[in-house]
């Protein structure tokens, strides 16, 4: 279980609050860090790191800002190549010495030499209360409609499940080749362009493997066969779909691995 073990090793290293201990747990095969938080409705803070130097700086900045004390896991979902961890953490803020708490969902894609990155959605202010039964049903129906639109190639219907204020980061990596793509969208127009790009592909077969719904996000994983850039590929995607204030999705935070068929 590569991802489970890699994420566990990385989690232990994080508690050292030492960059020289943490960075060796990050893969050299690919680096993809995308951390989104929303301090207020319609506002997004996006941290990105896509190469070894940026990853090291990411952890340098983190340790200058706060030191991890401990964390408490609530949900874990994993396959061989990814682990989704839903956790509540306690950290000491360097500037004040105060202990603060947060609640995050972190997707760790992994390779044989460590985690590929941290793909993170931090619980926003509007998610402080649990969803009512009717709201959970609405999100369930929206997820089903989103998946049906994705399978049918209906981008407009898929976009209808997204909040007007949106933020997405999508990474696709070929397992046995050099083809890779990364798409960052901060508007629905940019997300439309991402979902209609050659890298996104045309769906030929579609299967949802996993779904986990919380008051903060939906996590889902998929297996697809697509026609992408003149090639036929099999792709597995793991995605965090953050839930916005209107109970639509803020966007897509995902990592995909694919092989050419």
N, C-alpha and C positions, 0 to 999 in steps of 0.2 A: 504494500500500500504506500506507494511513493509519496503522494501528496499528504497523507495523514502524518507520516513520519517526518517529512520535511517541515510541515507547518508546526509540529510539536517541537522540533529542534529549534526552529526560528523563535517560537514563543518563549522558550527557555532563555535564548540569547537576548531577547528584548529586555528581560528582567535584569540583565547585567548593567543596562544603561551605559554600555561601552561600545562605541562604534567599531572598534577592532574585533570585537566578539560577534557583533550583529552582522556585519557585511559579508563574512564568509558563508553565511547561511543563505545568501541570495545567489541564484543561478547565473552562470556565465552564458548560458544558451540564449536567454532572452531576459529583458528587464521591462516590467510594465507596472508602474505604480500610478494609480489614479484615485485620489481621495477627495470626496465631495462632502461638504457640509453646507447647511443652509441656516445662517444666523437669524433670518427673518423671511417671511413669505415673499417669494419671487427673487430672493437674493441667493447666490451660490458662490462659495469659495472652492476653487479647484486647485489641488496640488498635483503636479505631474512629475514623474521621473522616469526616463526612458533609456538611460545608459548608466554604466557603472559610476561615473563621476557624479552624476545627478543623484543616484541612489545614495552614495556616501554623504553627499551634502544634505539630502533629505533627513538622514539619521543624525547628522551633526546638528541641524536646526532643531530637530525634535528634542535632543538631549539638552540643548541650550534653553529650550522652552519648558519642558516638563520631563519628569522622571517617573517611569512606571513603578508602581508599588505592587499591585496585584491585579488579577482579573478573574471574573467569574463567568464561566461559559453557560449559556442557556440553550442554544441549539447548535448542533454539528451535523453537517451533511457532507459526505465526501465520496469521491470515486478514486480511481488510480491516479488521476492527474489534477484533481482540484480538491480543495476543502473549503467549505463555507462555515465560518465561525461567527456565532451571534454571542456577543460578550459584553459584560459591564466591567469597566475598568476603574481603578483608582490610581491617580497620579499626583505627584507633588509638583506644584508649580514653582519653577525656579525663582521667579521674580518675587513671589510673596511667601513661599514656604507653606502655603495652604494646600490641603488635600482636596482635590476635586474629582468628580465622577462623570463618566460618560457611558453611552450605550451605542455600540457600533455593530454593523454587519460587515465582515471582512471576507472577501473571496481570495483564497490563495491558490492560484494556478501554480503547478510545480513541475520541475524537471528532475532528472536523476541526481543533480548536484545541488538542489536547494529550491527554495520558492522562487517563482518567476516575478512575483510582485504582491503588493497589497492593493486590492480593489475594494474601496471602503465607502460605505454610506453611514454617516453619523446621524443619530436620531435627532430630528428637527423639533423646534418648539411645539408645532401643532400635533405631534405624536405623543404628547405627554399622557393622554388618556386612552384607555383601551377602546377598540372599535365596538360599536353595538352590533347586534346580530344582523340587522338590515344592511349595515355598512359592509360587513364581512361578505354578505351575499352579493352586494353590488361589486365588490372587488373580484370575487370569484367569477361572476359573469363577465366582467371586463377582461380578466385574464384569458378566459375561454375565447372571447371575441378577438382579442389581440392575437392569440395563437392562430385562430382560423384565418384572420386577415393575412398573417405572415405566410401561412401555408398556401393561400390563394394568390399571393403576390399583389394584394390590394394595399398599396402603401397608404393611400388616403384613409382607409378604414383603420389601419394600424395607427396612423398619426392621431386619429380621433380619440385614442386611449391615452394620449399624452397631454400633460398640462401645457398651457400657453407659455409659461415660463419654464424652460427646459434646459437640461444639461446631460450630455451623454459622452461616453468614451468607449469605443469598440475596437478590440484588437483581435486579429486573425493571424495565426501562425501555422505554416506548413510543417508537419512533423518530420518528413523525410525529404525536404527540399528547402530552397531559399526564399520562397514566396511568403511575404508578410505584408500586412496592411494595418494601418491604425487610423481611425476616424474620430475626430472630436467635433461635437456639435453643441453650440450654445443657443441655438434657435430651432424652431420647427422647420424652417427652410433648410438649414444646414443638416438637420436630421433626415429630411426628405432626400437630400442629395446623397447622404451616406447610405440610406437604405435602397437607393436606386443605382448605386455605383456598381461597376463590374465586380469588385471584390465581394459585394454582398451576395451576388449570384441570384439565379432563378431556381426556386424550390421544385424539386422533382419528387422527393419523398420527405416526410416530416413526421417526427414522433417526439412528444414531450416525455421525458424520462422521470423528471422529479418536479414537484411543486411544494413550496413551503410558504404559507401566508402568515404574516405578522401584522401588527398595527403600524409598522414602519416601512415595510417592503414586502415584495413577493420575490422569492428566489425560485428560479426554474432552470432546468437543464434540458437540452434537446439533442437529438440525433437527426441529421438531415443528409440527404443526397442532393447536390445542387449542380447546376451548370454555371460555372464562374470563369469569366475571361477565356471562354473557348475550351475550358477543361471540365471534366466531370469529377467531382470531389465528394468525399464523405466528410462531414464536419460535425464535431461535437461542440456545443456551446453551453457555457455556464453563465447565467445572467442574474444580476441583482436589478430588480425593477422597483426603484424607490417610490413610495406612495406620497403624493403631494397633498396640499391642503384641500383640493377639490376631489380627493379620492381617485384621481387619475395618476398615471405614472409620471414621475419627473423626467424619466428618460431611460436609457439602457446603459448599464455598466456591465460589460461582458468581456469574456476571453473565450476564444475558440481555437481548437486544434483541428487540423484537417489533413487528409491524405488524398492524393490523386488516384482515381480509380482507372 
